[in-house]
């Protein structure tokens, strides 16, 4: 364990261990090990100090739950405790599931990673690169100097941008064109949104660099064109059901809606208020037209469900004796797919960010990870067979629990 975090754990343990809820509820079916008492104390400290309202922490070792903790509140205003079966908006954690669906088609020989996107969505092929945005929200555009491929879509190298969380110029362009780049309750389809995206511009030539993007939302339409099926149906039958992810949906059925945790944001009086935003509504999983299946940010899930997905990867593509992906496909997914290498401790795989580990003088894929817009996160380490998932539902809460959680879990799993 690193020295900085060791000091934090020692202080938190000394001050909080005596008052922490050290026993699981009698109704819990999940283990909670005293080995992780310092971690529990850290999470209790975060709730008590208004860093987070609550959440769920899950640690898996060798395919088994080693520690499970629902902490704090689902509703801090009503002091409603966080239930163990809480459902969270996982947002960008959707991306790896979309990429997994795409790689199933790749295994079947139905798509190639270097296929032009325009083979499946012709309008995309006409997109140029932005030069300047004018006061009236029009812009000057030059022709693209390269061809956008499916690999580019899956690795944030397509030149497509985000608007709300990306370049401010594209926020203006997307608003004018009606592009949905986060969440919506409007009547919209992936096909319609791709047409709107194609009417805008690229932030750079395809393959020129890494830029976080709507690429996986465009990939949804490719999957629909190739499979001939709506994306939610394809994902359900090819990925979610085979892995046993029974609580993972774009739009929650009535029977699950009461388990969805609200999104909270901090206010100036050290309390929590329900998050509101001028560009989207957080009730998209339960309200509205429910026609847009966002491959980049649309799913809701639970820590236990998502752990099944990550465990399938740690198992070399297997789940409960059923093969989901070939082991060689997983090697392809974890490889470095960046056209131009970045100075970073991780590289972009096809479905995950992948830590670089030095092995015999060369860099090899290590732990893989990602997170979501409303403060959910995961890391899975193939070497130690450890999965760490921390799910919260906040916006604008600049707090340290994700880093502290990962430092604690993965320094221990590596014997530090």
C-alpha positions as MATLAB code, in Angstrom:
seq = 'XXXXXXXXXXXXXXXXXXXXXXXXXXXXXXXXXXXXXXXXXXXXXXXXXXXXXXXXXXXXXXXXXXXXXXXXXXXXXXXXXXXXXXXXXXXXXXXXXXXXXXXXXXXXXXXXXXXXXXXXXXXXXXXXXXXXXXXXXXXXXXXXXXXXXXXXXXXXXXXXXXXXXXXXXXXXXXXXXXXXXXXXXXXXXXXXXXXXXXXXXXXXXXXXXXXXXXXXXXXXXXXXXXXXXXXXXXXXXXXXXXXXXXXXXXXXXXXXXXXXXXXXXXXXXXXXXXXXXXXXXXXXXXXXXXXXXXXXXXXXXXXXXXXXXXXXXXXXXXXXXXXXXXXXXXXXXXXXXXXXXXXXXXXXXXXXXXXXXXXXXXXXXXXXXXXXXXXXXXXXXXXXXXXXXXXXXXXXXXXXXXXXXXXXXXXXXXXX';
ca = [
       0.000    0.000    0.000;
       1.392    3.447   -0.805;
       2.546    5.609    2.087;
       0.025    8.411    1.536;
      -2.934    6.068    1.625;
      -1.488    4.078    4.559;
      -1.486    7.266    6.627;
      -5.059    8.028    5.604;
      -6.255    4.530    6.502;
      -4.509    4.622    9.860;
      -6.110    7.952   10.746;
      -9.546    6.939    9.521;
      -9.386    3.642   11.358;
      -8.363    5.248   14.633;
     -11.106    7.873   14.526;
     -13.983    5.954   12.990;
     -13.641    2.211   13.448;
     -15.339    2.308   16.808;
     -18.441    4.014   15.396;
     -18.562    2.270   12.023;
     -21.363   -0.174   11.324;
     -19.104   -3.215   11.636;
     -21.757   -5.879   11.127;
     -23.853   -6.559    8.082;
     -27.606   -6.377    8.375;
     -29.096   -9.743    9.434;
     -30.911   -9.829    6.084;
     -27.704   -9.509    4.062;
     -26.553  -12.463    1.996;
     -23.169  -10.916    1.204;
     -19.851  -11.240    3.035;
     -18.283   -8.308    4.784;
     -14.777   -9.037    5.945;
     -13.048   -7.328    8.865;
     -10.014   -7.227    6.561;
     -11.754   -4.333    4.838;
     -12.707   -2.426    7.998;
     -10.372    0.478    7.114;
     -12.118    0.753    3.752;
     -15.526    0.788    5.429;
     -14.283    3.488    7.796;
     -13.110    5.578    4.866;
     -16.538    5.322    3.224;
     -18.302    6.203    6.511;
     -15.959    9.171    6.853;
     -16.908   10.327    3.347;
     -20.630   10.193    4.180;
     -20.166   11.970    7.518;
     -18.144   14.734    5.864;
     -20.599   15.372    3.019;
     -18.310   13.993    0.327;
     -20.869   11.456   -0.878;
     -24.459   10.680    0.185;
     -23.896    6.932   -0.115;
     -23.177    4.063   -2.457;
     -22.182    0.437   -2.776;
     -18.658   -0.995   -2.678;
     -18.010   -4.468   -4.074;
     -14.765   -6.442   -4.110;
     -14.461   -9.763   -5.935;
     -11.518  -12.148   -5.545;
     -11.086  -15.272   -7.682;
     -14.694  -15.104   -8.851;
     -16.186  -14.816   -5.365;
     -17.548  -11.833   -3.451;
     -14.894  -10.946   -0.884;
     -16.560   -7.819    0.466;
     -19.872   -6.071   -0.153;
     -20.988   -2.881    1.525;
     -24.006   -0.673    0.980;
     -23.172    2.521    2.856;
     -24.761    5.894    3.526;
     -28.056    6.937    1.988;
     -30.009    6.503   -1.205;
     -31.976    9.580   -0.075;
     -29.944   11.713    2.351;
     -32.806   14.168    2.851;
     -35.090   11.448    4.207;
     -32.210    9.466    5.773;
     -33.243    6.520    3.618;
     -30.417    3.990    3.779;
     -28.710    2.642    0.653;
     -30.323   -0.736   -0.160;
     -28.110   -3.622   -1.204;
     -30.107   -4.099   -4.410;
     -29.877   -0.427   -5.464;
     -29.725    0.293   -9.197;
     -27.430    3.020  -10.547;
     -27.131    4.911  -13.826;
     -23.771    3.579  -15.007;
     -23.470    5.998  -17.947;
     -20.093    5.511  -19.674;
     -19.687    2.047  -18.182;
     -22.142    1.215  -20.978;
     -19.335    1.690  -23.521;
     -17.580   -1.586  -22.761;
     -20.831   -3.533  -23.125;
     -21.458   -1.907  -26.508;
     -17.933   -2.751  -27.634;
     -18.426   -6.326  -26.437;
     -21.572   -6.574  -28.559;
     -19.624   -5.251  -31.550;
     -16.869   -7.807  -31.028;
     -19.419  -10.616  -31.106;
     -20.267   -9.480  -34.641;
     -16.548   -9.244  -35.400;
     -16.027  -12.840  -34.259;
     -18.793  -13.913  -36.628;
     -17.048  -12.198  -39.530;
     -19.864   -9.694  -40.015;
     -17.766   -6.564  -39.458;
     -14.085   -5.632  -39.688;
     -12.396   -3.209  -37.313;
     -11.010   -1.219  -40.213;
     -14.245   -1.120  -42.188;
     -15.227    2.450  -43.109;
     -18.140    3.628  -40.971;
     -19.736    4.927  -44.165;
     -20.238    1.301  -45.287;
     -22.983    1.134  -42.669;
     -23.932    4.810  -42.162;
     -23.350    6.549  -45.524;
     -23.949   10.082  -44.220;
     -20.953    9.793  -41.862;
     -18.619    9.616  -44.850;
     -19.374   13.192  -45.837;
     -18.284   14.754  -42.537;
     -15.522   17.354  -42.664;
     -13.282   18.809  -39.963;
     -14.228   21.994  -38.138;
     -12.093   25.079  -38.612;
     -13.976   27.966  -37.057;
     -17.343   28.566  -35.372;
     -19.015   31.913  -36.000;
     -21.313   33.966  -33.774;
     -24.421   32.659  -35.547;
     -23.396   29.049  -34.707;
     -22.422   28.291  -38.289;
     -18.904   27.073  -38.931;
     -16.271   26.662  -41.585;
     -15.350   23.061  -42.402;
     -12.535   21.545  -44.445;
     -12.630   18.086  -46.067;
     -11.425   15.202  -43.939;
      -8.045   13.797  -44.896;
      -8.705   10.231  -43.677;
     -11.500    7.671  -43.505;
     -13.344    6.968  -40.260;
     -13.323    3.272  -39.293;
     -15.144    1.135  -36.762;
     -11.911    0.896  -34.762;
     -11.913    4.691  -34.554;
     -15.476    4.667  -33.196;
     -14.603    2.172  -30.470;
     -11.409    3.932  -29.356;
     -12.320    7.645  -29.292;
     -10.259    8.410  -32.390;
     -13.098    8.991  -34.868;
     -13.052   12.790  -34.776;
     -16.631   12.833  -33.468;
     -16.834   14.818  -30.251;
     -19.012   15.155  -27.185;
     -20.914   18.386  -26.728;
     -22.026   18.752  -23.120;
     -18.788   17.303  -21.732;
     -16.510   18.138  -24.654;
     -15.319   21.022  -26.779;
     -17.565   24.110  -26.223;
     -17.795   24.615  -29.989;
     -19.485   21.264  -30.327;
     -21.950   22.032  -27.569;
     -23.185   24.850  -29.811;
     -23.147   22.742  -32.983;
     -24.925   19.800  -31.376;
     -27.594   21.951  -29.775;
     -28.328   23.566  -33.133;
     -28.487   20.188  -34.932;
     -30.493   18.492  -32.166;
     -27.753   15.936  -31.455;
     -28.264   14.002  -28.225;
     -24.934   13.303  -26.582;
     -25.937   12.416  -23.038;
     -29.439   11.466  -21.895;
     -32.873   11.999  -23.357;
     -36.549   11.364  -22.757;
     -37.395   12.543  -26.282;
     -38.609   10.349  -29.115;
     -35.360    9.615  -30.953;
     -33.578    6.656  -32.528;
     -29.916    5.878  -33.079;
     -30.456    6.235  -36.819;
     -31.937    9.727  -36.436;
     -29.182   10.828  -34.072;
     -26.484    9.623  -36.471;
     -28.050   11.677  -39.265;
     -27.901   14.704  -36.981;
     -24.277   14.018  -36.040;
     -23.363   13.671  -39.725;
     -24.814   17.145  -40.369;
     -22.223   18.708  -38.033;
     -18.437   18.288  -38.186;
     -15.440   16.419  -36.825;
     -13.090   17.855  -34.232;
     -10.078   16.280  -35.995;
      -9.290   13.933  -38.870;
     -10.190   10.318  -38.065;
      -7.233    8.594  -36.472;
      -5.337   11.815  -35.789;
      -5.619   11.679  -32.009;
      -7.637   10.535  -28.991;
     -10.677   12.626  -28.071;
     -13.481   11.377  -25.821;
     -16.502   11.004  -28.028;
     -19.913    9.787  -29.103;
     -18.277    7.004  -31.083;
     -19.998    4.190  -29.179;
     -23.395    5.821  -29.763;
     -22.665    5.741  -33.484;
     -21.491    2.129  -33.102;
     -25.000    1.278  -31.896;
     -26.372    2.100  -35.331;
     -23.688   -0.035  -37.002;
     -24.706   -2.972  -34.807;
     -28.362   -2.437  -35.705;
     -27.621   -2.290  -39.434;
     -25.459   -5.415  -39.375;
     -27.597   -7.509  -37.026;
     -30.977   -6.318  -38.334;
     -32.151   -5.961  -34.735;
     -32.746   -3.070  -32.326;
     -29.653   -2.569  -30.190;
     -31.380   -3.175  -26.856;
     -32.644   -6.523  -28.117;
     -29.244   -7.534  -29.526;
     -27.436   -6.569  -26.321;
     -29.962   -8.383  -24.159;
     -29.895  -11.673  -26.051;
     -26.186  -11.750  -26.942;
     -24.591  -10.298  -23.793;
     -26.858   -9.529  -20.840;
     -28.912  -12.709  -20.693;
     -26.011  -15.123  -21.349;
     -24.038  -13.473  -18.526;
     -27.050  -13.394  -16.194;
     -27.259   -9.608  -15.887;
     -30.894   -9.516  -14.806;
     -30.859   -5.983  -13.382;
     -29.221   -4.185  -16.323;
     -31.479   -2.152  -18.624;
     -31.657    0.971  -20.704;
     -35.187    1.553  -19.403;
     -36.243   -0.058  -16.156;
     -39.393   -2.197  -16.004;
     -41.988   -1.122  -13.478;
     -40.898   -3.826  -11.033;
     -37.396   -2.336  -10.717;
     -38.065    1.392  -10.764;
     -38.222    1.823   -6.995;
     -34.627    0.559   -6.759;
     -33.161    3.383   -8.886;
     -31.035    5.747   -6.784;
     -31.632    9.488   -7.376;
     -28.755   11.665   -8.594;
     -27.599   14.138   -5.946;
     -25.414   17.217   -6.052;
     -23.905   19.202   -3.170;
     -25.111   22.678   -2.342;
     -23.497   25.534   -0.461;
     -25.160   24.678    2.865;
     -23.448   21.282    3.189;
     -26.567   19.361    2.234;
     -27.575   17.375   -0.831;
     -30.129   18.449   -3.429;
     -31.566   16.538   -6.367;
     -29.487   17.149   -9.487;
     -31.094   19.160  -12.271;
     -29.547   20.159  -15.575;
     -30.708   22.381  -18.461;
     -29.711   19.844  -21.151;
     -31.123   16.572  -19.801;
     -33.376   14.952  -17.218;
     -32.121   12.269  -14.845;
     -35.423   10.379  -15.013;
     -34.559    9.035  -18.494;
     -34.432    5.390  -17.261;
     -38.080    5.507  -16.193;
     -39.785    8.243  -18.211;
     -40.267    9.598  -21.714;
     -40.332    7.935  -25.114;
     -37.682    5.309  -24.246;
     -36.593    4.843  -27.862;
     -32.936    5.913  -27.692;
     -30.474    3.189  -26.663;
     -27.284    5.068  -25.919;
     -24.297    2.795  -26.401;
     -22.071    5.348  -24.737;
     -24.018    6.239  -21.615;
     -27.512    4.725  -21.468;
     -27.546    1.692  -19.167;
     -28.521    1.243  -15.536;
     -27.103   -1.633  -13.510;
     -25.965   -2.902  -10.120;
     -22.465   -3.643   -8.809;
     -23.225   -7.369   -8.718;
     -24.499   -7.404  -12.300;
     -21.537   -5.449  -13.596;
     -19.145   -7.707  -11.715;
     -20.508  -10.674  -13.693;
     -19.571   -8.860  -16.900;
     -16.054   -8.060  -15.699;
     -15.601  -11.584  -14.361;
     -16.407  -12.944  -17.809;
     -13.371  -11.038  -19.077;
     -11.187  -12.318  -16.224;
     -12.405  -15.832  -17.090;
     -11.070  -15.501  -20.627;
     -14.509  -14.953  -22.179;
     -16.396  -17.603  -20.220;
     -19.396  -17.268  -17.921;
     -20.817  -20.235  -16.040;
     -19.480  -22.682  -18.615;
     -20.785  -20.664  -21.560;
     -18.416  -18.937  -23.944;
     -19.291  -15.295  -24.622;
     -16.049  -14.277  -26.352;
     -12.999  -16.169  -27.555;
      -9.906  -15.760  -25.433;
      -8.042  -14.457  -28.481;
     -10.761  -11.830  -28.932;
     -10.160  -10.594  -25.403;
      -6.454  -10.262  -26.214;
      -7.468   -8.123  -29.196;
      -9.776   -6.004  -27.046;
      -7.066   -5.360  -24.437;
      -4.362   -4.453  -26.977;
      -3.282   -0.862  -27.601;
      -5.395    0.512  -30.468;
      -4.151    4.092  -30.394;
      -3.005    5.229  -33.826;
      -0.763    7.844  -32.233;
       0.535    6.871  -28.783;
      -0.160    9.254  -25.901;
       2.041    9.961  -22.901;
      -0.015    8.060  -20.373;
       0.077    5.221  -17.855;
      -2.756    3.524  -19.767;
      -3.726    2.835  -23.327;
      -7.063    2.698  -25.113;
      -8.320   -0.818  -25.755;
     -11.418   -1.618  -27.756;
     -13.655   -1.748  -24.683;
     -11.646   -0.405  -21.747;
      -8.845    1.772  -20.611;
      -5.969   -0.643  -19.965;
      -3.121    0.000  -17.552;
       0.379   -0.505  -18.940;
       2.560   -2.904  -16.966;
       6.259   -3.455  -17.562;
       7.049   -7.125  -18.074;
      10.610   -8.160  -18.978;
      11.366   -4.722  -20.313;
       8.220   -4.333  -22.438;
       4.814   -2.856  -21.710;
       1.981   -5.378  -21.422;
      -1.769   -4.936  -20.735;
      -2.629   -4.933  -17.035;
      -5.735   -3.943  -15.086;
      -8.632   -2.525  -17.098;
     -11.022    0.175  -15.964;
     -13.522    2.933  -16.700;
     -16.134    5.036  -14.945;
     -19.468    6.788  -15.402;
     -20.759   10.365  -15.500;
     -22.717   10.052  -12.257;
     -19.764    8.782  -10.211;
     -19.571    5.043  -10.779;
     -16.268    3.267  -11.344;
     -14.655   -0.128  -11.775;
     -11.242   -1.752  -12.116;
     -10.475   -5.413  -12.850;
      -6.995   -6.901  -12.476;
      -6.252  -10.109  -14.427;
      -3.081  -10.837  -12.422;
      -4.669  -10.860   -8.974;
      -8.142  -11.878  -10.248;
      -9.567   -8.906   -8.348;
     -12.538   -6.711   -9.259;
     -13.312   -3.477   -7.461;
     -16.584   -1.629   -8.125;
     -17.731    1.542   -6.384;
     -21.104    2.983   -7.392;
     -22.450    6.356   -6.263;
     -24.974    8.734   -7.860;
     -23.676   12.271   -7.710;
     -22.969   15.209   -9.980;
     -20.446   17.943   -9.225;
     -19.115   16.282   -6.073;
     -15.341   16.650   -6.286;
     -14.396   13.998   -3.768;
     -11.608   11.444   -3.229;
     -13.402    8.167   -2.543;
     -12.869    6.618   -5.975;
      -9.099    7.059   -5.833;
      -8.976    5.983   -2.182;
     -11.054    2.895   -2.955;
      -8.832    1.850   -5.860;
      -5.633    2.553   -3.934;
      -6.807    0.403   -1.041;
      -8.252   -2.508   -3.018;
      -5.558   -2.892   -5.624;
      -2.522   -2.218   -3.427;
      -3.777   -5.035   -1.152;
      -4.531   -7.341   -4.062;
      -0.941   -6.897   -5.280;
       0.510   -7.626   -1.887;
       1.722   -4.116   -1.084;
];
